[in-house]
Structures are given as C-alpha cells and as structure tokens.
Amino acid sequence: MHDSTTTRPRMRAISPRTWGGPDVLTMIETDRPVPGPGEILVRVRAAGVNPTDWKARASGGLGLWGDPVILGYDVSGVVEATGFGVTLHRPGDEVFGMPRFPHQAGAYAEYITAPARHFARKPENIDHVHAAALPLAALTAWQSLTETARVRAGQRVLVHAAAGGVGHLAVQVAKALGAHVIGTAGAAKHAFLRDLGADETIDYTRVDFSEVVRDVDVVVDLVGGDYGARSLRVLRRGGILVSLVSAKDAPTAEEAGALGVRRGLMLVEPDQAGMKAVAELVRTGKLRAAIDLVLPLEQAARAHEHGETGRTTGKIVLTVS
C-alpha cells in the first residue's frame, strides 16, 4: 500500500509560468519522476534546445503537456533506475534520445523518465553536450532523408537553412548516404558547410536559389514561406520536397502533383533504430553536432533569446549540474 506520508525526492526543472516570451521561463522544484513499467529514469547531464521549444513556450504548441509543464525534448544522461521489465538499459549506462515527442518529455530538468526504447546508448567518442545536441535534429534529418525521401547514392539534395540545427546535420546525413549536397546559407557560413561536406553553397541573401539550381531529386525545406513553392520548381520530375514546416507554411500535395513532383510533410518521431543509425554515424566520424552556445539550465531564457535570433550555427545546449 502506498504510504501518503512518504515524500518523493525533488528535482529542479524549467517551466513556463504562462505562454509568452523567454522571460516566462522559471526554475521550479517538483517531484522527481518514477519510472513505470518499460521505462527508465535518466539523470540529465545536458539538454538540447530546439526551435520547437521556443515556439511551444510562446504559444503552448500542440498542447500535449504534463503537470507541471517542463520544456525540452533532447536529452543525454545516465540511467539512474529502470522500471519493471526493462532489460535494454541498466543503471550507469550513458544514453541519449528524444523521448515522447510531440508529447511532453521534460528534458529541461535534472531527471526524466521515458520508455527505454526511446533511448540509445550514447556514442563513447562524444560528450553529453554533443550528444544532447543530436537527437531531435539528427532524427529529423535521418527520417526525412532515409524514409520520406529515400535518398540514394548519386542523387542531388538541396538543404535550406543548411547551417542551422537540423540543416547542418541533414547536410552530413545526405553526404553519408552518397548524395551530391547543395546548401543555402549566408556567405559567412559557406566555409562551415564545405567543411561538413557540402558540394555546393548558395548565398540566399544575394541569389535566388530557384534561378541557379536545377534537376534536384530532394529538397529539405526548413524555412517555409515562399521557399516551398520555389523549391518545387527546382525538382526533377518524380522528385520530392520534404517540408519540415507547418502545413499552412508548405505547398499542398496538389501543387506539387501539378508539377510532376511530390511533397512530404514530416514530423519527427521517437525511433530507436534511427537513434542507433545516428549513433553509428557519429562513431564512424560521419556526423557531428556543431555547438553554437552552451549555457547552464538556469539560463534557459537566455538560450531561447539566442535561438530566436535565427542566426545560430549548429545547436544550443543546456548543461545540468
């Protein structure tokens, strides 16, 4: 029988007081979660920061929150305890993942519980900061390119916002799949993209990509607006536009079909096979997260302010002491 007088261990976490600007983010103290059947308890060492975090903070996102609301999806840490039936991970294992998305994961916290299979073993050749930068963005790139677009060696892949969080990982994943990669970014980031393996770079501030690119097999659109419609025109017949923006910000399937191309509107999902594939790319030196800024958990508001400038190169990560 449960003893109601027993107090649960507590933990710190970042929670928005209400939906709004970065200043709504507050450090709270709440009960440490307990792993249920099939779940693990992870002591968080680092939490990645993604656009979905600050968009959710501003508006409430899809509304799939727990009580209390705790932001964050990307996590790297150490297994503290396992729930009934878990044999995949053991206490002491270093793991990383993007659990529960798009439901609340609660990564901006000292501890997190989630299904064991939403995590994979952290690659030994990277630290927790670099591991926490990967899951959501790298899984987005992996699922977009291998499952939605089914990229094959020799195909031409255009990545928009190629120096950003998802973009810089999509460039590397496409290269690992054997593609010829073209990336759009400001001129100051072209050397960075070439270092990641991009074959061609386009300065979107000076050139309309739709006037200089032709016969592309796959476009990865992380921008939205008129980028989607313009991207349809650079695809070869049978090519695909992978839209990683909201449905209202992407061209319709009918607009794509009229031009003899396809549109895939994709939302990333927790995926252990994908996480293992990402980990293998990291282990073999084919994939690395570029880190733009590292801040302690209590400076989450500053991390969001920095991310919302839209000028980051790579990822922002919060460390949890």
C-alpha angles and dihedrals in degrees: 000000000000114000106221090198092064111101118217119230112264133227140187121248141166115250132170113240087211135339112287144079127352090274091072090071111106135179108239135179117229141158115292107245121248119223114244126205110312092012137110131212110226125195101221116230097171137004125203120227118223136180088251087064097057093038089054091046090053098048112008092257114221091343095240095139137145129217112291100028108236119180129218138071107194116082141169121181150111127293108248100177141351131225126229115302099015114137099149097079133025133201109281095032115131109228140171134194152130101252127195097353125199088022118071114291097171099215095159089081144082092253137023135185124205142142110301092233092059086074135065130194111278112246108254093223095067134056127238093265093058091041092052090052092061119055107075097031096040093045089050090053093043097048092043095052103034102034110021097035100021092212116206130198112278096026122128116243125189116200119193120209084017096174095054130095099281095023098061090049092046089055090055096043091049090050091049088054089054099254130147102243129209119185133193117214141126114289092252089066098048095094089052091052093048089051088056090053104265110159095203134017129200125199101222090194091064106024135047101230091209090065097051105034125072140166098023118167097202135020120192107203116199095157110059124188112087091342090087097054092043090048092057088063095057095053121100117233109290092020123133136230110210106205115202092177133086118294091248089054095053134072116259124255087246092056090051093045092053088062094046094253137104136240124210117194104200136191117187118243134199104269126172094191088053092047090052090050090050090048091051092051088051093048092051093048096248096114133040133163116234110220117219100177138358120200135167118261092255089063094059090125090058090049090054092047090053093046093050091060086076090220101104122130106212123332143339117221134191119212120215117209 
